[in-house]
């Protein structure tokens, strides 16, 4: 089953099916690891992000379920985060290298990539108990599947439509507020908050796409592009934090200078580009947009 909830389906069954699929996919990645442990953890975390967005969609209707399962999934992700985060930093340095503004900068960033690869490999060798944590996390996700048996939405189609509209409105309003915070002297946290809200917004367009397929796809694609830009901004901030926390990694001052200069330049460019995209993605009024979602859901399910 795709990541979607059809308006003409039983909401409880559809919700459980989407959640179960994400959990089962995550378990498969952790147990089979077709591309190795690093990629398995990366894929597992993507499944959990989709799942947590799904749970936020119904949070007001089932607050105890959402709080319990959100904590379970958050803890599961954190247990496997260190090695994956180290691998993500390599991708960030490669991103900078691909957009290097000259041969000297490109070569310096290439050496930074090599340093970060060595750091990741050292961390993987030093990591104790990874195999056990992978097994334990798989067990945690199986418990999360079992917990879905206790959730139901029996209020009827009209009330479900109102629930979805309210969730949509809250997400859009939070995104608007986050976007406002990204203007002026904004911090990396401001842009990271916008990224999280945009991620939910994008996935809600995927979940409910059957009510207006063409428009939802276009908006979903625009939100996806924005999420990618905001992801780069966040990753660059994390790389800056690494430089501050582990300066001993970077033994060549010239290379470090190129790295910091590239980060600053890229952050400025990515922020500017992200703000332009965000203004377009969140141009609609949240109240009007949520009302439209409610009406479309009612019409599609009738």
C-alpha positions as CSV (number, residue, x, y, z in Angstrom):
1,X,0.0,0.0,0.0
2,X,1.3,3.5,-0.8
3,X,1.7,6.3,1.7
4,X,-1.9,7.5,1.3
5,X,-5.3,7.5,3.0
6,X,-8.2,7.2,0.6
7,X,-11.3,9.2,1.5
8,X,-13.6,6.4,0.5
9,X,-11.8,3.8,2.7
10,X,-12.4,3.0,6.4
11,X,-10.2,5.5,8.1
12,X,-9.1,3.2,10.9
13,X,-8.1,0.4,8.5
14,X,-6.3,2.8,6.2
15,X,-4.5,4.5,9.1
16,X,-3.3,1.1,10.4
17,X,-2.3,-0.1,7.0
18,X,-0.1,3.0,6.3
19,X,1.5,2.8,9.8
20,X,2.1,-0.9,9.5
21,X,3.7,-0.6,6.1
22,X,6.1,2.0,7.3
23,X,7.0,-0.1,10.4
24,X,7.4,-3.3,8.4
25,X,9.6,-1.5,5.9
26,X,11.8,-0.2,8.6
27,X,12.1,-3.6,10.2
28,X,13.1,-5.1,6.9
29,X,15.9,-2.6,6.4
30,X,17.3,-3.2,9.9
31,X,17.1,-7.0,9.6
32,X,18.2,-7.5,5.9
33,X,20.5,-4.5,5.4
34,X,20.8,-4.9,1.6
35,X,23.2,-1.9,1.3
36,X,24.9,-2.2,4.6
37,X,24.2,-1.0,8.1
38,X,24.7,2.8,7.3
39,X,22.1,2.8,4.5
40,X,19.8,0.6,6.5
41,X,19.7,3.0,9.4
42,X,19.2,5.9,6.9
43,X,16.2,4.2,5.3
44,X,14.8,3.2,8.7
45,X,14.9,6.8,9.9
46,X,13.1,8.0,6.8
47,X,10.3,5.5,7.5
48,X,10.1,6.7,11.1
49,X,9.8,10.3,10.0
50,X,6.9,9.4,7.7
51,X,5.3,7.6,10.6
52,X,5.7,10.4,13.1
53,X,4.1,12.8,10.5
54,X,1.2,10.4,10.2
55,X,0.7,10.3,14.0
56,X,0.8,14.1,14.2
57,X,-2.0,14.2,11.7
58,X,-4.3,12.5,14.3
59,X,-2.7,13.7,17.5
60,X,-5.7,15.6,18.8
61,X,-8.0,12.7,18.4
62,X,-5.7,10.1,20.1
63,X,-3.3,12.1,22.3
64,X,-2.3,9.2,24.5
65,X,-1.5,7.0,21.6
66,X,0.4,9.7,19.8
67,X,2.5,10.7,22.9
68,X,3.4,7.1,23.7
69,X,4.3,6.1,20.1
70,X,6.1,9.3,19.3
71,X,8.3,8.7,22.4
72,X,8.9,5.1,21.3
73,X,9.9,6.1,17.8
74,X,12.0,9.1,18.9
75,X,14.0,6.8,21.3
76,X,14.4,4.2,18.6
77,X,15.9,6.7,16.2
78,X,18.3,8.2,18.7
79,X,19.6,4.7,19.6
80,X,21.0,4.4,16.0
81,X,21.8,8.1,15.2
82,X,25.5,8.5,15.9
83,X,26.9,6.5,13.0
84,X,24.3,7.7,10.5
85,X,25.0,11.3,11.5
86,X,28.7,10.8,10.9
87,X,27.9,9.4,7.4
88,X,25.6,12.4,6.7
89,X,28.4,14.8,7.4
90,X,30.3,13.2,4.5
91,X,27.4,13.9,2.2
92,X,27.4,17.5,3.3
93,X,31.1,18.0,2.5
94,X,30.5,16.4,-0.9
95,X,27.7,18.8,-1.5
96,X,30.1,21.7,-0.8
97,X,32.7,20.1,-3.1
98,X,30.3,19.8,-5.9
99,X,29.5,23.5,-5.8
100,X,33.1,24.6,-5.2
101,X,34.1,27.9,-6.6
102,X,37.5,26.9,-7.9
103,X,40.1,24.1,-8.1
104,X,41.9,25.0,-4.9
105,X,38.6,25.0,-2.9
106,X,37.5,21.8,-4.5
107,X,40.8,20.0,-3.7
108,X,40.6,21.3,-0.1
109,X,37.1,20.1,0.3
110,X,38.1,16.7,-1.2
111,X,40.6,16.3,1.6
112,X,37.8,17.3,4.1
113,X,35.7,14.5,2.7
114,X,38.5,12.0,3.2
115,X,38.9,13.2,6.9
116,X,35.2,12.7,7.5
117,X,35.2,9.3,5.9
118,X,38.0,8.3,8.2
119,X,36.1,9.7,11.2
120,X,33.0,7.6,10.2
121,X,35.0,4.5,9.8
122,X,36.8,5.0,13.1
123,X,33.4,5.5,14.9
124,X,32.0,2.4,13.3
125,X,35.0,0.3,14.5
126,X,34.8,1.8,18.0
127,X,31.0,1.4,18.1
128,X,30.1,-1.4,20.5
129,X,26.9,-3.2,20.6
130,X,25.6,-2.0,17.2
131,X,24.4,-5.4,16.2
132,X,22.5,-5.7,19.5
133,X,20.9,-2.3,19.1
134,X,19.8,-3.1,15.6
135,X,18.1,-6.3,16.9
136,X,16.6,-4.4,19.9
137,X,15.3,-1.6,17.6
138,X,13.6,-4.2,15.3
139,X,11.9,-5.6,18.4
140,X,10.7,-2.1,19.4
141,X,9.2,-1.6,16.0
142,X,7.3,-4.9,16.2
143,X,5.9,-3.7,19.5
144,X,4.8,-0.5,17.7
145,X,2.9,-2.6,15.1
146,X,1.1,-4.5,17.9
147,X,0.1,-1.2,19.5
148,X,-1.9,-0.2,16.4
149,X,-4.6,-2.8,17.3
150,X,-5.7,-0.5,20.0
151,X,-6.4,2.6,17.9
152,X,-9.7,3.3,16.1
153,X,-11.5,6.3,14.5
154,X,-15.2,5.6,14.8
155,X,-16.6,9.1,14.5
156,X,-17.7,9.0,10.9
157,X,-16.6,10.5,7.7
158,X,-17.7,14.1,8.5
159,X,-15.9,14.2,11.8
160,X,-12.8,12.7,10.2
161,X,-12.9,15.5,7.6
162,X,-12.9,18.1,10.4
163,X,-10.1,16.3,12.1
164,X,-7.9,16.4,9.0
165,X,-8.8,20.0,8.3
166,X,-7.8,21.1,11.9
167,X,-4.5,19.2,11.6
168,X,-3.8,20.7,8.2
169,X,-4.6,24.2,9.6
170,X,-2.3,23.8,12.6
171,X,0.6,22.6,10.4
172,X,0.2,25.4,7.9
173,X,0.0,28.0,10.7
174,X,3.1,26.6,12.4
175,X,4.9,26.7,9.0
176,X,3.9,30.3,8.4
177,X,5.2,31.2,11.9
178,X,8.4,29.4,11.3
179,X,8.8,31.1,7.9
180,X,8.4,34.5,9.6
181,X,11.2,33.6,12.0
182,X,13.5,32.9,9.1
183,X,13.7,36.5,7.9
184,X,16.1,39.0,9.3
185,X,18.7,37.8,11.8
186,X,17.5,34.1,11.7
187,X,19.4,31.3,13.4
188,X,19.9,27.7,12.1
189,X,17.2,26.6,14.6
190,X,14.7,28.9,12.8
191,X,15.4,27.2,9.5
192,X,15.4,23.8,11.1
193,X,11.9,24.4,12.5
194,X,10.7,25.5,9.1
195,X,12.2,22.3,7.7
196,X,10.2,20.1,10.2
197,X,7.0,21.9,9.5
198,X,7.5,21.7,5.7
199,X,8.3,18.0,6.0
200,X,4.9,17.4,7.6
201,X,3.2,19.6,5.1
202,X,4.7,17.7,2.2
203,X,3.7,14.3,3.7
204,X,0.1,15.5,4.3
205,X,-0.1,16.2,0.6
206,X,1.0,12.6,-0.1
207,X,-1.4,11.1,2.5
208,X,-4.4,12.9,1.2
209,X,-3.5,13.2,-2.5
210,X,-6.6,11.3,-3.7
211,X,-8.9,14.2,-2.9
212,X,-7.2,16.4,-5.6
213,X,-4.4,14.5,-7.3
214,X,-3.0,17.0,-9.7
215,X,-2.9,20.0,-7.3
216,X,-1.6,17.9,-4.4
217,X,1.2,16.4,-6.5
218,X,2.4,19.9,-7.6
219,X,2.3,21.3,-4.1
220,X,4.0,18.1,-2.8
221,X,6.8,18.4,-5.3
222,X,7.3,22.1,-4.4
223,X,7.4,21.2,-0.7
224,X,9.9,18.4,-1.4
225,X,12.3,20.8,-3.1
226,X,12.0,23.2,-0.2
227,X,12.7,20.4,2.3
228,X,15.9,19.5,0.4
229,X,17.1,23.1,0.5
230,X,16.3,23.3,4.2
231,X,18.1,20.0,4.8
232,X,21.3,21.4,3.3
233,X,21.0,24.4,5.5
234,X,20.7,22.2,8.6
235,X,23.5,19.9,7.5
236,X,25.8,22.8,7.0
237,X,25.1,24.0,10.5
238,X,25.8,20.6,11.9
239,X,29.2,20.6,10.0
240,X,30.0,23.9,11.6
241,X,29.3,22.4,15.0
242,X,31.7,19.6,14.3
243,X,34.4,22.0,13.4
244,X,33.9,23.7,16.8
245,X,33.7,20.5,18.7
246,X,36.5,18.5,17.1
247,X,39.0,21.0,15.6
248,X,41.8,18.5,16.0
249,X,40.4,16.7,12.9
250,X,41.3,19.5,10.6
251,X,45.1,19.7,10.7
252,X,45.6,21.9,7.6
253,X,44.7,25.5,8.3
254,X,44.2,26.3,4.7
255,X,41.8,23.5,4.2
256,X,39.8,24.6,7.3
257,X,39.7,28.1,6.0
258,X,38.3,26.9,2.6
259,X,35.8,24.8,4.5
260,X,34.5,27.6,6.6
261,X,34.4,30.0,3.7
262,X,32.5,27.5,1.6
263,X,30.0,26.9,4.4
264,X,29.3,30.5,4.9
265,X,28.8,31.2,1.2
266,X,26.6,28.1,0.7
267,X,24.5,28.9,3.8
268,X,23.8,32.4,2.4
269,X,22.8,31.1,-1.0
270,X,20.7,28.2,0.3
271,X,18.9,30.4,2.8
272,X,18.1,33.0,0.1
273,X,16.8,30.2,-2.3
274,X,14.8,28.5,0.5
275,X,13.0,31.7,1.4
276,X,11.9,32.3,-2.1
277,X,10.5,28.7,-2.4
278,X,8.9,28.9,1.1
279,X,7.0,32.0,0.3
280,X,5.5,30.2,-2.7
281,X,4.8,26.9,-0.9
282,X,3.0,28.7,2.0
283,X,1.3,31.4,0.0
284,X,-2.2,30.1,0.8
285,X,-4.1,31.2,3.9
286,X,-4.1,28.3,6.4
287,X,-7.8,28.8,7.2
288,X,-8.9,28.8,3.6
289,X,-6.7,25.9,2.7
290,X,-8.0,23.7,5.6
291,X,-11.6,24.5,4.7
292,X,-10.8,23.4,1.1
293,X,-9.3,20.1,2.4
294,X,-12.4,19.4,4.5
295,X,-14.8,20.0,1.6
296,X,-12.7,18.0,-0.8
297,X,-12.5,15.1,1.6
298,X,-16.2,15.1,2.1
299,X,-16.9,15.2,-1.6
300,X,-14.4,12.5,-2.5
301,X,-15.7,10.1,0.1
302,X,-19.4,10.6,-0.6
